[in-house]
């Protein structure tokens, strides 16, 4: 039972990390639909040009050849997970307790680059998760502008 609990925590954390920007966008859209008077940062005023983005965008310095081998941090409850980007569109999620809790060394997903968009997806805990983070310079940012911590 405890091993399933850890897997559920890891899956929920990954779902939260990858799904939070989508949920926040839905909340923002529902507030605007309910009669919000001023547009949020990064959104267009009705009939106007888009407002400035919350995260300054730089040309991406990460590409398909130099993003391979990088490692990024993901905070899941009290656990800090390591996400490693591997060749051929594969990524691995590591934590020292995965082996003892669920009997595997890592969880596997896929990635794809589209200029400044880093698309990740995977099957975690029976759920299909798809998320896009944005590349600005040599950093990754979520849709809401939060920087993703880099290990290596």
N, C-alpha and C positions, 0 to 999 in steps of 0.2 A: 504494500500500500504506500509506503514511504517513497519507493522508487517512482511510482506513478505520480505522486505529489510533486516531486522535483520536475518531472517531465511536463506536468501541467503548468508549473510556475514558469519554466523556460518557454513553453509555447505561448503562454499568456503574455510574457514579457516581450517576446518577438512580435506577437500580434499587436501589442500596445505600441511598440517602437515603429512598426511598419504601418499600423492603422491609425495612429493618432493624427497625423496630418489630414487624413481623409475625414475623420470625425470632426476635427476643428473646422475644416472647410464647410462641412454640412451645417455646423452650428453658426458659422459666420453668414452663410447664405440664408439660413432661416431667420436670423436677426435682421438682415437687410430686407427680406420679404415681409417682415412684421412692421415695417415703417421706420427703419433706422434713418436718421437724417443726414449723417455724414458717412462717407465711405471709409472703410478700414484701410490701413496702409497697404499699398500694393494693389488696390482695387480702383476701378474707374468710377468717377462720379457719373450719375445718369446723364447720358448724352455727351459726356466729356472724354478727354484722353485719359489713359491709365495713369494712376498716381505712381510715385516713385516706389520701387521695391524696398522691402524692409532690409534685405541683405544686399550689400553692394556686390554687383556681379563683375567679375574679372574674367578675361578669356580663360578657358580651362587649360591648365597645365598638365592635368592627368589625362592619359589616353589609354587605349587598349594594351599598349606595350608596357607603359610604366606604372599602371595601376596594379598589374599582376605582382604579387608578392607583398602588397601592402596589407596592413592589419589595422582594424578599427575597433573601437571600444563600444560596447552596448551595455547599458545599465539595466538589469532586470531584477527588480526588487532590491535585495542586498547583494546580488551577484553581479560581477562585472564579467561579461562574456567577451570573448575575442572572436571577431569575424575576419577571416583570412580570405583574400581574393586570390584565386588560383587561375592557371591558364585554361583555355577552352571554355570560358564562361561558367566555371564552377566556383562556388564559395563554400567555406566551412565555418561552422560556429563551434567554438571550443569553450570548455570550462573544466577545471580539474575534477569536479564532482560528477560529471556526466557518466564516466565509466562506473563509478561505484553506485550511482543512483539508478541509471537506466540501462547500464551495460553496453554503452557505446562511447567511443572516444570523441565523436563529433556529430553534428547534424549537418546535412548537405543542402545547398540551394544553388541557384543559378544567377548569373548577372549578365547584363548587356549594356553597352555604351551607345549613346546617341548624342554626339557632340558634348553638350554640358549636362546631359541627363544620364544618371547611373541607375538603371532599372534592376531591381533585385526581386527574386521570387523563390518560393519554395513551399514544401509541404512540411508543416510543423504541427505535431499533435493532431493530425487528421484534418487540419485546415490549410487551404491554399492561400498564401499570402503574396501579394504583389505590391511593390512600393517603388517610388522614384525619389531619389535624392539628387541634389543639384551640385555640380562642380563649379567652384569659383576659385580660380588660381589652382592651388594644390590642396584645397580643403573641400570637404563635403558638407552640405547643409540640407536639412529637412525642408519640406514645403513651408513650414512656419518660420524658417530662418534660424533654427537652432543648429549650431555647429556640431558635427559628429567628431568625437575625439579620436585622434590617430595614435595607435600604438607604435607602428613602424612604417 
